[in-house]
């Protein structure tokens, strides 16, 4: 009975990864990575580990906020990019997409810019000028890139809704992760 009502978003996403040729396994529960993006009234559905992949993305945490009487359920996908060098909090990055629409609220998305705390790394400018990243944000939704500290060294790429994963999306996400890691000057 419990299996029937369990949210299977993590299983479906792992299946999508396998279908595009990325080796992914569903991890055991209670891993420390489940805390990334997990806030009040949200819960982690678990971690998907990425194996045998040349790209920088090594795990995915899927977060769900259950529906209320006024809101439908929501999902967030956190793609983890472990870092080998710690970045001080004073140099941390937290930027997100701002999608431009042809008509406010209802119009078609015509462009994307990146805004937020860049700390003079130039990452927001690089991503704003990259058409592949623009197409990714138009296709999958709002994206946030931020550095991780304390328990984890590295980066997280947050996507704020469910999306259909394609080979092109996966390549663009890995490219986004590579640009992010390469743009920051470590001390």
C-alpha positions as CSV (number, residue, x, y, z in Angstrom):
1,X,0.0,0.0,0.0
2,X,2.8,2.4,0.9
3,X,4.5,1.8,-2.4
4,X,1.4,2.8,-4.3
5,X,1.3,6.3,-2.8
6,X,5.0,7.0,-2.7
7,X,6.2,9.8,-4.9
8,X,8.1,8.1,-7.8
9,X,9.7,11.3,-9.3
10,X,13.2,10.1,-8.3
11,X,12.7,6.7,-9.9
12,X,11.3,8.3,-13.1
13,X,14.2,10.8,-13.3
14,X,16.8,8.0,-12.9
15,X,15.0,6.1,-15.7
16,X,15.3,9.3,-17.9
17,X,19.0,9.5,-17.2
18,X,19.4,5.8,-18.2
19,X,17.4,6.4,-21.4
20,X,19.8,9.2,-22.5
21,X,22.9,7.0,-21.8
22,X,23.9,8.3,-18.3
23,X,24.6,5.6,-15.8
24,X,22.6,6.5,-12.7
25,X,21.7,4.6,-9.6
26,X,19.3,5.4,-6.8
27,X,21.2,5.8,-3.6
28,X,20.3,4.7,-0.1
29,X,18.4,7.2,2.0
30,X,19.7,9.3,4.8
31,X,22.8,10.6,2.9
32,X,24.1,14.1,4.0
33,X,23.5,15.4,0.4
34,X,19.8,15.2,1.1
35,X,20.1,18.4,3.2
36,X,21.1,20.5,0.1
37,X,18.0,22.5,-0.7
38,X,15.9,20.9,2.0
39,X,14.1,23.7,3.9
40,X,11.0,24.0,6.0
41,X,7.9,22.3,4.6
42,X,10.0,20.5,2.0
43,X,11.4,16.9,2.0
44,X,14.0,15.1,0.0
45,X,12.9,12.2,-2.1
46,X,16.5,10.9,-2.1
47,X,19.7,11.0,-4.1
48,X,20.6,9.8,-7.6
49,X,24.3,9.1,-8.0
50,X,25.8,9.6,-11.5
51,X,28.4,7.0,-12.3
52,X,31.0,6.7,-15.1
53,X,30.3,10.2,-16.4
54,X,33.0,12.5,-17.6
55,X,30.9,15.6,-16.6
56,X,31.2,17.4,-13.3
57,X,27.7,16.6,-12.1
58,X,28.0,13.6,-9.6
59,X,24.7,13.5,-7.8
60,X,21.1,14.8,-8.0
61,X,18.9,15.6,-5.0
62,X,15.1,15.8,-5.6
63,X,13.1,17.9,-3.2
64,X,9.3,18.0,-2.9
65,X,6.9,20.4,-1.3
66,X,3.5,18.7,-0.8
67,X,0.3,20.3,-2.0
68,X,-1.8,22.5,0.2
69,X,-5.4,23.6,-0.1
70,X,-4.0,26.7,-2.0
71,X,-1.0,25.4,-3.9
72,X,-0.2,22.3,-6.0
73,X,2.8,20.2,-5.2
74,X,6.2,21.5,-6.3
75,X,9.6,19.9,-7.1
76,X,13.2,21.1,-7.1
77,X,16.1,19.3,-8.7
78,X,19.6,20.0,-7.1
79,X,22.5,18.9,-9.2
80,X,25.7,18.5,-7.1
81,X,29.1,19.4,-8.5
82,X,31.7,18.4,-5.8
83,X,34.7,20.7,-5.6
84,X,38.2,19.8,-4.6
85,X,39.1,23.3,-3.4
86,X,37.2,25.1,-0.6
87,X,35.8,28.6,-1.5
88,X,35.6,31.1,1.3
89,X,32.1,32.3,2.1
90,X,33.2,35.8,1.4
91,X,33.7,34.7,-2.3
92,X,30.5,32.7,-2.5
93,X,28.3,32.9,-5.6
94,X,24.4,32.8,-5.7
95,X,23.0,33.7,-9.1
96,X,19.7,32.8,-10.9
97,X,18.0,33.3,-14.2
98,X,15.6,36.1,-14.9
99,X,13.5,35.2,-17.9
100,X,12.3,38.0,-20.2
101,X,8.9,37.5,-21.6
102,X,7.2,39.1,-24.7
103,X,4.3,40.1,-22.5
104,X,4.5,40.2,-18.6
105,X,3.4,37.0,-16.8
106,X,1.8,35.3,-19.8
107,X,4.1,36.0,-22.7
108,X,6.5,33.7,-24.5
109,X,10.0,33.6,-23.1
110,X,12.3,35.6,-25.4
111,X,15.5,35.8,-23.4
112,X,17.4,35.1,-20.2
113,X,19.7,37.1,-18.0
114,X,21.5,36.1,-14.9
115,X,21.2,38.1,-11.7
116,X,22.4,37.8,-8.1
117,X,25.6,37.7,-6.0
118,X,28.4,37.2,-8.5
119,X,31.2,38.6,-6.3
120,X,33.0,40.0,-9.4
121,X,33.8,36.5,-10.8
122,X,32.1,37.4,-14.1
123,X,30.0,34.3,-14.0
124,X,26.7,36.1,-14.5
125,X,28.0,37.9,-17.6
126,X,29.5,34.7,-19.1
127,X,26.2,32.8,-18.6
128,X,24.1,35.7,-19.9
129,X,26.2,35.8,-23.1
130,X,26.0,32.0,-23.6
131,X,23.2,31.0,-26.0
132,X,23.3,27.3,-25.0
133,X,22.6,28.2,-21.4
134,X,19.8,30.6,-22.5
135,X,18.2,27.8,-24.4
136,X,18.5,25.5,-21.4
137,X,16.8,28.0,-19.1
138,X,14.0,28.6,-21.6
139,X,13.5,24.8,-21.9
140,X,13.7,23.6,-18.3
141,X,12.7,26.6,-16.2
142,X,14.4,28.8,-13.7
143,X,17.9,27.9,-12.8
144,X,20.0,28.9,-9.7
145,X,23.7,28.4,-9.4
146,X,25.3,28.7,-6.0
147,X,28.4,27.6,-4.1
148,X,28.1,25.1,-1.3
149,X,30.0,25.5,2.0
150,X,30.2,23.8,5.4
151,X,29.4,20.1,4.9
152,X,30.0,20.2,1.1
153,X,32.6,21.9,-1.1
154,X,31.4,22.6,-4.5
155,X,28.4,23.9,-6.4
156,X,24.7,23.2,-6.7
157,X,22.6,23.8,-9.8
158,X,18.9,24.2,-8.8
159,X,16.0,23.7,-11.3
160,X,12.7,24.7,-9.8
161,X,10.3,22.4,-11.6
162,X,9.9,18.9,-13.1
163,X,11.3,18.7,-16.7
164,X,11.8,16.2,-19.4
165,X,15.5,15.4,-19.6
166,X,17.1,15.1,-23.0
167,X,20.6,14.5,-24.2
168,X,20.9,18.2,-25.1
169,X,19.7,19.3,-21.7
170,X,22.2,17.0,-20.0
171,X,25.1,18.4,-22.1
172,X,24.0,21.9,-21.4
173,X,23.7,21.3,-17.6
174,X,27.3,19.8,-17.6
175,X,28.5,22.8,-19.6
176,X,26.8,25.2,-17.1
177,X,28.6,23.3,-14.3
178,X,32.0,23.5,-16.1
179,X,31.6,27.2,-16.8
180,X,30.7,27.8,-13.1
181,X,33.6,25.9,-11.7
182,X,36.1,27.5,-14.1
183,X,35.0,31.1,-13.6
184,X,35.8,31.3,-9.9
185,X,39.3,32.3,-8.8
186,X,40.3,30.2,-5.8
187,X,42.7,31.5,-3.2
